[in-house]
Amino acid sequence: MNAKIIVRHFRFRTETVPIFTINELCRLTIHAMLIAGEKDVKLDSRKSVERFSRLIPEASVNLIPDYGHLLLNLTNRIIPFLLDELKQI
């Protein structure tokens, strides 16, 4: 029943997903983290991970196997990253 309500009322994204330019990514002055699902059917995760890693070599990059576009229950990866950032302040 709930799934039917969601499908009926969910508004799918129809516009193009924004992509950061090379210049925008290279200008980042903060530590960055990318988490991508390996089985994402909306975005090319492998290409995103490769691009992000190449442009921001010091970034934390995570390609999660068996995950798609919806990334849930990943606090075990995010919290340590944030705590490390807090230690550097």
The 8 nearest C-alpha neighbors of each residue, nearest first, counted from 0:
[[1, 3, 2, 4, 5, 6, 7, 8],
 [2, 0, 4, 3, 5, 6, 7, 8],
 [3, 1, 5, 4, 0, 6, 7, 8],
 [4, 2, 6, 0, 1, 5, 7, 8],
 [3, 5, 1, 7, 2, 6, 8, 0],
 [4, 6, 2, 8, 3, 7, 9, 1],
 [7, 5, 3, 9, 4, 8, 2, 10],
 [6, 8, 4, 5, 9, 3, 2, 10],
 [9, 7, 5, 6, 4, 10, 3, 11],
 [10, 8, 6, 5, 7, 11, 4, 12],
 [11, 9, 8, 12, 6, 7, 13, 5],
 [10, 12, 13, 9, 14, 8, 6, 7],
 [13, 11, 14, 10, 15, 16, 9, 41],
 [12, 14, 11, 15, 10, 16, 41, 17],
 [15, 13, 12, 16, 17, 11, 10, 18],
 [14, 16, 17, 13, 12, 18, 41, 42],
 [15, 17, 14, 18, 12, 13, 42, 41],
 [18, 16, 15, 19, 14, 20, 42, 12],
 [19, 17, 20, 16, 15, 21, 23, 47],
 [20, 18, 23, 24, 17, 21, 22, 25],
 [19, 21, 23, 22, 24, 18, 25, 17],
 [22, 20, 24, 23, 25, 19, 54, 26],
 [21, 23, 25, 20, 24, 26, 19, 27],
 [24, 22, 20, 26, 21, 25, 19, 27],
 [25, 23, 21, 26, 22, 27, 20, 19],
 [24, 26, 22, 27, 23, 21, 54, 55],
 [27, 25, 23, 24, 22, 28, 21, 29],
 [28, 26, 25, 24, 29, 23, 30, 31],
 [27, 29, 26, 30, 25, 31, 24, 55],
 [30, 28, 27, 31, 26, 58, 84, 32],
 [31, 29, 58, 28, 32, 57, 84, 27],
 [30, 32, 58, 29, 59, 33, 57, 55],
 [31, 33, 59, 58, 60, 34, 30, 61],
 [34, 32, 60, 61, 59, 35, 31, 48],
 [33, 35, 61, 62, 60, 32, 36, 63],
 [36, 34, 62, 44, 63, 61, 37, 33],
 [35, 37, 66, 67, 63, 39, 38, 62],
 [36, 38, 64, 63, 39, 62, 66, 44],
 [37, 39, 67, 36, 66, 65, 40, 64],
 [40, 38, 67, 68, 36, 41, 37, 42],
 [39, 41, 42, 38, 67, 68, 43, 44],
 [42, 40, 39, 68, 43, 67, 44, 38],
 [43, 41, 44, 40, 39, 68, 47, 46],
 [42, 44, 46, 45, 47, 39, 41, 40],
 [45, 43, 47, 46, 42, 35, 37, 48],
 [44, 46, 48, 47, 43, 49, 37, 62],
 [45, 47, 49, 44, 43, 48, 50, 51],
 [48, 46, 44, 50, 45, 49, 51, 43],
 [47, 49, 45, 51, 46, 50, 52, 44],
 [48, 50, 46, 52, 47, 51, 53, 45],
 [51, 49, 53, 47, 52, 48, 46, 54],
 [50, 52, 48, 54, 53, 49, 55, 47],
 [53, 51, 56, 49, 55, 50, 54, 48],
 [52, 54, 50, 51, 56, 55, 49, 48],
 [55, 53, 51, 52, 56, 50, 25, 24],
 [54, 56, 52, 58, 57, 51, 53, 25],
 [57, 55, 52, 58, 53, 54, 51, 59],
 [56, 58, 55, 59, 30, 52, 31, 60],
 [59, 57, 31, 55, 56, 32, 60, 30],
 [58, 60, 32, 31, 33, 57, 61, 30],
 [61, 59, 33, 32, 58, 34, 48, 62],
 [60, 62, 34, 63, 33, 35, 59, 48],
 [63, 61, 35, 36, 37, 34, 64, 60],
 [62, 64, 36, 37, 66, 61, 35, 65],
 [65, 63, 37, 66, 36, 62, 38, 67],
 [64, 66, 38, 37, 63, 67, 36, 39],
 [67, 65, 36, 64, 38, 37, 63, 70],
 [66, 68, 39, 38, 36, 69, 37, 65],
 [67, 69, 39, 36, 70, 41, 40, 66],
 [70, 68, 67, 71, 66, 36, 39, 35],
 [69, 71, 68, 66, 36, 67, 72, 73],
 [70, 72, 73, 69, 74, 66, 68, 67],
 [71, 73, 74, 70, 75, 76, 77, 69],
 [74, 72, 75, 76, 71, 77, 70, 78],
 [73, 75, 77, 76, 78, 72, 79, 71],
 [74, 76, 73, 77, 78, 79, 72, 80],
 [77, 75, 74, 73, 78, 79, 80, 61],
 [76, 78, 74, 80, 79, 75, 81, 73],
 [77, 79, 81, 80, 74, 76, 75, 82],
 [80, 78, 82, 81, 77, 83, 76, 75],
 [81, 79, 83, 77, 78, 82, 84, 76],
 [82, 80, 84, 78, 83, 79, 85, 77],
 [83, 81, 85, 79, 84, 80, 78, 86],
 [84, 82, 86, 80, 81, 85, 79, 87],
 [83, 85, 81, 82, 87, 86, 80, 88],
 [84, 86, 82, 87, 88, 83, 81, 80],
 [87, 85, 83, 84, 88, 82, 81, 80],
 [88, 86, 84, 85, 83, 82, 81, 30],
 [87, 85, 86, 84, 83, 82, 81, 29]]
